Structures are given as structure tokens and as C-alpha cells.
């Protein structure tokens, strides 16, 4: 299969592409940053069903009476009729939220208690805490995964898998920075899912490389990697394809609310498959060339005939 | 020679899986705990205001939780979640379609310290004398500062109450009737004797809600709070008085209320979307892997049964991040089958017999599946241990999903595929997608 040979022979190119992604992401962070939602920054979200078409200006006038004219006002709602409004603003306590609802009710008397679709308030302290906790949990998880892969494979495999992982996370963050999608708690779950998928996908390929290194001890490492990739390619494609089917149908039929969340997963699975084939094995080859391996390969859970 | 006994064994096992699917799905529908984002409801995170002494604080937070629990119980919320987080925080989750969100918010957070003050408080230089007139004549409540309240000893407090209930007076105005404990009755009789023709102030938290003039000594142990707005406000106040005051002021750190329609829509859509997606995946598996593909449908069926039964068994709550974990674990369950079938195909291409191919295919796929799943499992368990809230929900579904998928792929799939081969009905490797 010519395609796989290209992947391995031109490994510097593929690694450069990932380098570019990471640099681009860092640049975008500086220019546009990420659009953190209230989960991380603190603030309030009010989501009302108004029951008829309206202008955002009308909402802004209502908010002006409460000194909140700087709030972000978005129309929402099903097909054709945009009769819902989502207001994002600074942290408000219960009384303030009720006052806004009362003022809205004066303009649109058809609004009732059930018109409050969502009303969230997150204090600033909580947002910062959540961010910190998520980062700590992720860092410990990454270290533990490195240790496990080092134990089962070797250190170079662990480093390569984590580099592929970082590539995937950065790519998704880059998309979120470009499109300024809102980052809320569900996004953390999406990011975790992508990481889980990416590491899983990479390990399957590494497992085959490890196995073939034992079987074909006299072959060049490059050839072993190529052979392993060719043998696992159908599996990589089929697994991504089936996961994409589930995600695709969630994207189409799952409703607007979860679309950014599903979009993150879709991108993540695609990039995760990419990095497992194009990046992780190549990084391993380069590490292997530069540093060499200190460990003999043993496929520990089954013996080869 | 077809081995009919193996064939019947296979049919019975497959029929059993199919037979279990329906009761499981209706059981899941009836018993699944839906999170706020899917069911609608209220989520509040409260933090106790500074208490200097750590032992006192611990005790105060514990007592506050007891008070909130009884308030929530009186609201009639089914399966409320009430948890202490860290040293001085309380997390409350009330899910449900019938919940009156405003009422719940009102009832949970109010300290509800009821105090009776004598007329001396009127002489306080910082006390606005207009308060009495406004409360009594214009029937509105007036806020007075905590400093003023702290300077005066209350005549009675909420501790002296035995019971409180809302009802209407003869003019049809709602009021809260209170009944004192025997100790409270003595104190109230003494106070009303002392202050005949003078006002007594009833203060709930920082609000003067009533300041009636004492006409004659009241010895019967009953009193009433008027000027309480409508009847639902009256019953909320009564409820808070019955369940007692919070021993500490709680500040709202985070609140989320989700309307029932938004959540229900999300849930319906997700279920439809997931079913369509899963159906297409099964179709793909059958088209691509033929007979093993068909077997994998049953394996995935069993996987879903185990996954959902365990999730419900441990009382897990289904939330949006949980669904993400679910999607990933379904992906990994399919992946395990794909890895195995690809291995079997490789063995068949090497011209091995069907029987040895299935055997060695499983054997070789085992280490791959173990390593990839264990790596993800390590990540998931660390997230569970260190994460909170949504991160945790994700980790729980993912962990159980991985375990269920390993079981079905390694044990169940292997068993039914081997049995299928042992029936000796399948000779042609075409049926294995080669």
C-alpha cells in the first residue's frame, strides 16, 4: 500500500504539520483567546421562551433598566420561529434574576413561570475552581497513562502517544478559538472523550508495532512500522467510521443544544484517527533513531508461535 | 455433519439476549435517574458564611443540612440530592418536572431566623421610626440593619416555636399562625404583659414583617404573623418556621435551574439520535463482517443491557457529560469487535482453518484490547478520583462502559463465535467477510 509508505517516508512533513497546528493554536490563544462560558468565568445565563417574535433591541431596553445593557443577547428557538432569547450577563443573585423576569413579563404578558427555560448563575470563585480542578485531574491522568505505557511498552511509546494526544487537544482548542464556540462544562467532557479515543486508537497501533518488532527482529524499524500500519489500517478506518456514524446522527438528530458539544467530538475523532496513524508512529520512529531503545520488546500477554 | 446440540445452544443464548432487551429497556425508562440538564430542576451550591471556630463551623454546616433536608422533604421533591462539599459547602439538586423552581429556591436558601423584639429597639439611634408605620399601615415589609438587631436581645426566637401553619383570617387575608412551646408561651405571656399598648416587632431574617400593638397580655401560647403577602408566601414562611432556622447564613455560589421542556426535548432528541446511530453501526457491522457482524449485534445488545443495569444499580445519574462517556464506551465496544474480526480475517487469509482462525484471532486481539482499554481505564479512574460534578459523571459511565465492553468482547463474543464454528454449519470463509 503506497499510501502508508508515504506516511512513514515523509514523516518529517507530517510532524511539521502538527508543529504548525500547535504554533497556530498558541498564536490564536494570544489573538482571540478562548470563549469561556459562565461555568469557568462566573456569570448568569437566562433562557426565556417569549412566545412570539421579538427584536434583540427590545430585550436590551428591558435590561437597560437594570443596568445590564452590556449583556450578550441571542435569539434561539426551533425552525422558522425564533421566539426564545438567551441572555448572558454578569453574576446575578436570585432576586435580581426574578426582577428581570418580572420586567420581561411586563413587556410580554404571555410569559409564565414555564417560560423560564433555564436560569443559571455561577459565582466567580466556582468558575476558577472548576478550571483548576479539571487541569489537575487531567495532568495526573496524563502522568499515570505515561507510566502505564512505559511499563507495558517503553518510554518512547509513552512519549509518542502523549504527543499525539497533545496534538489532538490543541487542534480542537484551535477550532474553538477560531470559531469562538463557548467553552462550558460539557466541553470538558468532550475534550476528555477525545483524549480517551485518541489514546485508545494510538495504543492499538502501538500494540501491533510491538508485536511485529518481536516477530521480525531483523527488519528495519521503519519497515516494521509500515507493515503494522498496513495491517491495522482497516481496523482504524472501521472504528472511526462507526464512531462517526453515532456522532453524526447525534449531530443531525440530537437538537441544537448539544451541537457544539457533538461538533467537538466529531472533529476530535477525526483528528484522533489522523494522529494515531500520521503522528504517533512517526514520533516514535524519530525518538527511536535519536535516542535508541533500552528495552527489548516482549508482547507480554500472549506468546507468539 | 452439523452439530445440532451446539446449534440449539447458540439459538437459546441469542434468544435470551433478545428476550432480555425489551424488559431492560422498559426497566431503564422507569428507573433511570436523570440529571438536571435532562430532567429539569434546580441545582444550588451554597457556602456557609465565615464561622471563626472550625468545630463550630462543622457543626453548623451539619445542622444546616438537616434543616435544608427537612425543608426539601416538605416541598415533596422526589429523591433530592443533598451533599456536603469540602468544609463549608452544601450542594443541593432537585430534579423533576413538577417542581416549582421559584418556591424551591426561596425555601432552600432563606436563613429564616424569626425573632421578636420589644419596643426598646425603637429608641436605637439608628432605627428608622417610620418602619413601624410603614409595616402596619402600608402593609409592606421593611429591612433593618443587622447591626441594629445585634444590639438588642430578642424576647423570643424561632427556638421557642412548636408549630406554624398558614391560613386565612375572617377578612380572607392570609396569615401564619404560630404556636409556642411551653417555655415560649411563658416568655410571650411575660412580654405581652410588660408591653401592653406598645408594639412588638416580628423580624424574619432582616425584615420586619409585622409590628402589632399589644392590646392585652397573651397567655394562650398562640400568636399570628400577618402581612405575609399571598397564601403561598404564608405557607413558605410557615414551612421555614416549622423546620427551624438555618444555624448559619448560606450564600449562593452557583445556581442552575433548567425548565422541564428544555431537558425533555434534549433527552428525546438524544435517545432518537443514539438509536439511529446505533442502528446504522449494526448495519455496517453486518454488511462488513457478515456472520461475525451479526454475532456482534448480540454482543453489543448484551453490552448495553449490562451497562445500563449496572448504571442504574449503582444509582448513577444520567447527564449530558455522562452521555459523552457512553458514546465513547460504545465506540470502544464496537472497536473491540472490529479488532477481533480483523484479526480473524488475517488468520483466514493466511489459509488457516476457521476454527484455528477464530481461536488465534481472539488470542492475538486480547493483548491489544487489554492495553487500549486499561490505558483508558486508568485515565477514567483518575478523573473519577480527582474530578467533581460533570467530570465525575463522565468518568463513571466510561469506566463501567469499558468494563462491560471488555466482558462482552472477550468472553461473550468469543463464546458465541466459537459455538457458531462448532456447529459446523459454516464452511465458507466468505461468511466471515474474507
Interface residues (C-beta under 8 A of the other chain):
Chain A: X47 X49 X93 X94 X98 X113 X114 X116 X117 X118 X119 X120 X121 X122 X123 X125 X126 X130 X133 X134 X136 X137 X138 X140 X141 X144 X145 X148 X149 X152 X185 X186 X188 X189 X190 X192 X193 X195 X196 X197 X199 X200 X201 X203 X204 X206 X207 X208 X211 X231 X232 X234 X235 X238 X239 X241 X242 X243 X245 X246 X247 X248 X249 X250 X251 X252 X253 X254 X255 X257 X258 X261 X265 X269 X299 X300 X301 X302 X305
Chain B: X45 X100 X101 X102 X105 X106 X109 X252 X253 X254 X255 X256 X257 X258 X259 X260 X261 X262 X265 X266 X269 X270 X272 X273 X274 X276 X277 X278 X280 X281 X284 X285 X288 X320 X321 X324 X325 X327 X328 X330 X331 X332 X334 X335 X338 X339 X342 X346 X360 X363 X364 X366 X367 X368 X370 X371 X372 X373 X374 X375 X376 X378 X379 X380 X382 X383 X386 X387 X388 X389 X390 X391 X393 X394 X398
